[in-house]
Amino acid sequence: MTLPAATRPPVPWQVVVPLPVPALDYAAPHGFGGAVPVGCRVLVPWRGDLAVGLVVGEGAGVGAHRLREAVHLLDDEEGPWVPPATVRAVCAWARDARLPAGLVWSDLLGVGWEANCDHRVRAVPGADLSVFARHAPAARWTDAAGFAPALLDAIREQGLLEEAFRPTVRTRGVVRARPLIAVPIAARTVTVLRAAPEAPAALTPKGRLAWAWLVEHPPQDSLSAWARGAGVSAGVVSGVLNAGGAGYVQEEAPPPPAWAWLTQHGPLDSLSAWANGATADGVPLSPTLAGTLAARGWADTVQEPAPPPPLPDPAAAWTTADPDRLPEAPAWRLHGGRAGSRFRTLAPRVARLLSQGRGVLVLAPDHATLRRAWEGLSGLAAGAGTRAVQVSGNLQGVQRSHAWNLLRVGAARLVIGSYLALTAPLEDPALVVVLEEGSDAYKLPAGSHAFIPDVAARVAAAHDAALALVGSAPAAESVPLPGAVLPPPRTRVHVVDYANPPEQPELGPLSSVHLTPGDLGYPVSHDLARLLRQVQERGRQAALLAPRRGYSALLRCPSCEHTPQCRNCDVPLRFHQETRQLTCHQCGYHQAIPDRCDECGERMWKARGPGTEWIAAEVAKLAPGLPVYRCDRDRQDDLAPLYAGGSGVVVGTQLLLSQDAPPNLALIGVTLADTWLNVSDFRASERYHRLLRQLAEWHPDRAPLLVVQTFQADHPALKVLVEGRDALAYPAAEERARAALGYPPHARLAQVEVAARDPQKAKIAAQEVFDALHGAGATAGEVLGPAPSPVARLRGVYPYHLLLRARDDTRLAQLLATLDRSWKARVRVDVNPRGGL
């Protein structure tokens, strides 16, 4: 029998909390009769307390009578915290990736996990809660903070607790001048001495003189002031007072100048701000005196609603008359040129959509790209009658919340941000722009390990919005899409080929007769050294890209070739000369440099694999007097002299690209380019090519000479740049090669990591995973491995890897479903892995 709609129990809600757990079923709050509020935040009982969760769908309904009730809905159903379409897209991606929904949402939603509410409780009428605790809620409303959360949850579970929630308003304490009429009379009046209308007959001559002086002058504060003014002794004025020739009276005093200043300029944040501001305007006031005036009633320290926090200022408003030449397709790309030219090409599309009342979302992988996108696109919003907001980790929590609410109410329709902006409540989004879609910075380093462009594609499709991939060079996965390629910027490239030194001395601008075969200079080649001296002579600037931080990749014994290793990882320890320590860049373990080799007792060490410290030291020797700066994770020198136009060279890792290019940059050197190629990743050459393109366009106007030192001068990723070909040339060739090998974009990948502290246990468990996959129908081409990780031991565990290769997301999800069971080792899944495999 089917129950009438009015008598059916409410549909349970699926709620995610920001923890690595699946979505949980909760009953709707008592008395709630609406539809499931997908995308709204809700307070739910969780482990003896209340937690903020996000409603992501309908619950299963099985055993609904046993479900705990959600306690309070934090958002209006008409204005959900996250758009329902976005919720469905993210949950579908998490489901396909076989990841707990709570883990994914804790990564992607960076705003709103705190409940800013005033929480009050009382016992239900007639209930005696003293059996729960000596101090328990009574019949009157009481602040919930006065009770233990576990106690409240126990009472709540029995249905004996009434709860009320009221949003709290962010306030600030300010110092405000009181209206004059509200100042206490005691503070507004003074006691003074005033002369009597007639002089008493009994006054002495000096007393009559003192009385006459007081008649002609203003009332005095004290007897001593009167005596000094009249030129008589204190005894004389006392005699006049006793004889009735003067008396004390109460008079209203003029307001203090500091009060008048505060009335005009207040309210202010603090007493110190009052004192500093008044003193700066010529009204002397110390913080102590300001406190005294406040204590006497001339000012109050009060709480008032805080103004909205400041948000980043957009660029100057501008409009574009250029036609929109970009494709009209569900997904398209735009690459090549410089960042400024790409934004100018993108601007007509963004401006048109904003003027139609649609929303535009722009995602950036790092702070540098975000800053350039903000400078290049945020000014378009004002011309379309809206505003642009930024959502990223650069902002404080209150700033992100303010930007989020501006988007929820439709006050902003252009959002530019990091991956935290992906779930923003943008009204009617029409375009999702992913900048530098191939950047590894989009890969979350922990938690869900989500690759943001994959999730962005799902979100765009859920909203029926176009997906635009924009950057310096396309990823191979983007090549099949329709799009535009801008002409490459003017590039000057010189290659130092370490693998093929010249057999005969050559004369030229970058070589000289002193070169002999095999002697090209290392780690700074003779060509690069000569150019650095030219930079110094001409007062210009240079930047050298080093493959790593520290002094060298390792220290090696020259006698027995022994290399000190990390005690937790199977990697050599990196040498840091400044700290005189050996450090593991995987787990952070460090130790002092051994006095002698553990194997043979040799006292000497030989450094291999130069880092920023080594190269900076070489530059200082090769160009004495040329200022040398460092920019890496260990040390970030102040580059202000360079940005002011001074000559110098900055040596750094890829962190350099997060900075603006120095204005007089004439030379960029890649000291050992092969480092980016010698990685066990099929994307290594694509990453290397993108790096070269980004270096070539780093300066917004000029074309510095790019010197590439390499053992692989004939690598296609470098040759297309030397030959001046456009940004699509190499990715198109890479895409064709992947088609032959069955790699993305012609397949979907997932890496399964099986790890244990015992290597044999990890190996056996990896083989069990392999057998389970094949037992579920996986073919030989769909499962590669298992094999030990390139780093055989990492942080004390031994990881084994299997690579799943499927034709599409559906098939990949089927393979991953096989892993939904318990194993004898830790099993982790990484969909669309990046970096070493």
PyMOL commands that set and color helices and strands:
alter all, ss='L'
color gray80, all
select helices_A, chain A and resi 5-7+64-66+84-96+101-108+129-131+144-146+149-157+180-182+185-188+205-216+223-230+234-242+257-265+271-280+287-295+339-355+367-377+380-383+397-408+419-421+440-442+452-462+476-478+526-537+612-622+640-643+654-658+673-676+684-696+716-722+729-741+759-775+809-817
alter helices_A, ss='H'
color red, helices_A
select strands_A, chain A and resi 13-16+24-26+41-46+49-58+72-73+117-123+142-143+161-167+171-177+189-195+246-252+299-305+331-336+359-363+388-391+414-417+429-435+466-471+483-486+492-497+541-545+552-556+574-576+581-583+590-592+606-610+628-631+648-652+665-670+705-710+748-756+783-788+798-806+826-831
alter strands_A, ss='S'
color yellow, strands_A
deselect
rebuild
show_as cartoon
